[in-house]
């Protein structure tokens, strides 16, 4: 089968929006082209991204010269590979629920370890245990912002008929259990673990969205989840951009500043966009004259 780079995209041409995360891995199309005819699988790339993530956390806490630089280098490698695996699967037509959950759980594990490592660096260099609080708040903020973006992205993609391996609600259903019987049970096992580690975040964002729809006085309609400007605006809240920010601030030696900006500025940014979305819908629904 001939290589078709168009298949890398999650969305059809008419449904695409500007996603800032695409700026950080523009080179992946060449890597995917090189890997396409090989026997390397997307899941193997995911595992390799896990190795890069573990190496990043290890370098951060190593205390060796240029530890922050090497931590940042391997973290970017993890970010890059984390995009290659999905693109390779889409080009080959081999996307799967197993790969979808493996990728997300890898992100979760690496994120937890990297944030712990960054916090260890701050506590060690300052002697101030209060940085554990800052690190924990940064980790929670990172997860909530990423889940916020993914919630609206998956709601959008599900309505345009793409990105079919992701569901808005990943709760385990009787159909999921039935599909696992007599087949490979690992899809169900990974899905169960996914719900355990991500479910609380999904529920919180879902409740926030329901509140905003009530304030905006709109039903659960297509327009609410098909706002391309809003999707483009919240794309910097994705885990990918979060990691790139950490890479940049690591190279600058400003880990504390990164956590402060993440917790304050980025949260205000996301809430500001959501407030704008609510009030713009209310104004649009107001009768003229």
N, C-alpha and C positions, 0 to 999 in steps of 0.2 A: 504494500500500500504506500502511495506517495506521501511525502511529508506535507501536511497542510497546516501552516502556521496559524491560520484563522481559528482552528479548533482549540487553540490555547485559551481563547477568551471565554470567560464565564457567561458573557451576555451577548446576544445578537447585536448587530451594529446599531440598529434603531433604538435599542434599550440602554446603551452604554452611557456612562457619566464620567466626569473627570475624577479619578481616584488617585490621590496624592501618593499612595503606596507604590504605584507603578513606577515612580521615579527612582525608587531605591534598588530596583533589580531589573533595569532595562536590558542588561546583558544576558538575561536568562534565555532569551529566544535562541541565541547562538549555542548555549549549552544544551538546551533541549534538542536542537537540530543535530548536535553531535551524538547525543545519547539515543536518539530515536531508533537508529538501526541496530543498536547493541542489545545485549541481553540484560542490561541493568534495568531493574524494576523501580517504579515509583516508591514502593514501600522500602526498598533498600536505600533510596535517597533520603527518605524520612528518618531511617535509623542513623544514617550518616549525619543528618542535621542534629539528631540527639547527641551524637558523639561530639560535634562541634560545640553544642550548648554546654555539655558537661566540661569540655576543655575550657570554655570561657569562664565558667564558675570557678574552676580549679585555678586558673591564672589569676583571677581577681583576689582570691584568698591566699595565694602562694607567698606573697611578700617579696617576690623576686624583683630585680630591677626591671622596669618597664612592664610591671604586672598589669597595670590598667590598659596599656597599649595592646598587649597581647590578648587580654580579656575582651577588649573592644573588637580586635581583628577576628577572633573566633566567634564572637557574637554576631558580627556582620555575616560571617560565613554561614552561621545557622539561619539567619534571616533569608539569605540568598537561596540556600538549599530548600528552605521551607516553601519557597515559591516554585522552584524547579519541579518538585515531586508532583504537585497538582497539575502543572502545565503539561508535564510528560504524560500523565495519566489521561488528561483530556485529549491530547493529540493522538494517543494510541487508542482511545476509546475504552480504556480499562479502569475508569473510575469505579470505586466500590465503597460500600458503607464501612468496611473494615479499614480501608485507607483513610476515610474521612475521620473516623474516631481515633485511629493511630496518630494522625497528624495533630489533632486537637489535644490529645493527652500528652504528646511529646511537648507541645507548646506549654501546657500547664506545668509539667515537671521541670522543664528548663527555666521557665519564668520564676518559679518558686526558688530554685537553687541559685539563680543569678541574683535575685533580690536579697536573699540571705547573704550571699557572698559580698555584695555591695555594702550591705549593712555592717558586716564583720569588718570590712576595710575602714568604714567610718568610725566604728567603735574603737578599733585598734589604734587608729592614727590620732584620735582625739581624747581617748580615755573617758568618753562620755557615754554611759549606758543608755542615756535618753534617745540615742540614735536608733535603738531598737524600735521605739515607738514610731519614729519617722519612717523607718524601713517597712514596718508592717502597714502603715497607712499608704505608703507608696505602692506596695504589692496589691492591696485591696483596690486602690484607685486604678491601677493598671488593669486588673481583671474587669472591673466594672465598666471602664471606658471601652475596652475591647468588646465586651459583651453587648454594650449599648450599640456600637457600630454594627456588629454581626446581626443583632436582632432586626434592625431596619433593613440591612442588606438581604438577609434571607427572606424576610417578608416581601421584599421587592422582587427578588429573583424567582420566588415561588409563583408570583403572579405573572411573570413574563415567560414562565415555562422553561427555566434553565437552572443550573446548579442543583440538579434534582437529587443528589445524594445527601443534601442537607434539608432538614425539616425545621420549621419554626418551633415546634414542640417535639423534643427528642425523648419524651417520656416513653418507657417501655410499654408496649401494648400487647394484647393477646395475639395480634397478627405477627408481631415481632417474635414472640415466643414460638408460635406455630411454624414460622419460617425457619427457626433455628433447629427444630426437631428433625432429626435425620440428615441434617446438613452440618456444615462447619459451625460449631457453637461460638466461635470467637467473635463474630459480629455482635452477638447478644451480650457477651461478657464485656467487651469494650464499650458497648452502648450503656450497660449498667454502670460501669465505672465512670463514664462520661457524665451521666446524670448525677452521680454522687458528687463529683467535683465541680460541675458547672451548673447544676440544677438551681441552686440558691441564687446564683447571679441572674439566670434567665427569668426566674420568678420576680425578682426585684425590678428588673427592667420592664417586664410585662406589666407589672402593677403601675410603674411610673408612666408607661405609655397609655394605659387605660385612663389614668388620671388626666393626662394631657388631652386625650380625645374628649373627655367630658368637659374640660375647660374650654376646648376649642369648639365644643358643641357640634361634633361631627361623628357619624357612625364609623364602624370598621369598614371603610370603603376603599376602593382602589386608589383614589387620589391621595389619601393620607400616607400610604406606603409607596407611592410612585413619584414622589417629589425628588427629582434628580438634583436640584440645587441643594436640598437638605442633605442628601446622600453624599454629594461632593464635599459639602461643608464639614460633615462629621467624619469623613475618611481619615483625617489626621489622628483620630482617637483609636484607630486600629492598633493591634499589638505590634504590627510591623513598624509603623512610625514611632511607636513608643520605644522599641528596641533601637531604632536608628538614633533617636534622641539620646539614649543611654550611651550608644557608641560615641557620638560626638562629644558629649560632656565627659566621658571617660578619657578621651584623647586630650581634652582640655584640663583634666584633673579636677573637675568640678562636680563630684558625685552628689554632694549635699545640695548644690544649686539645682541639679537635675530633679531630685526628689521634691524640693520645695516648689519648683515650677510645675511639676507634674500634678501635685496635690492641689495647688492653688489655681494657677493660670489655666491649665487644661480643663479642670473641672468647671471653672467659670465659663470657659469657651463653650463647652458642651451644653451647659445649662442655658447659656445665652442663645445658642442656636435653637434649642428646644422651645424656649420662651418666644423667640421670633416666629417659629413655626405655628405655635398656638395662636398668637395674636394675629398673624397674617391670615390664618384660616377664619378667625372670627370676623375680621374686617371684610373678607371676601364673601362671607355668608350674610353680612348685614344688608338689609334692603336698601336700594338706592333711593335718593330723593327724600 
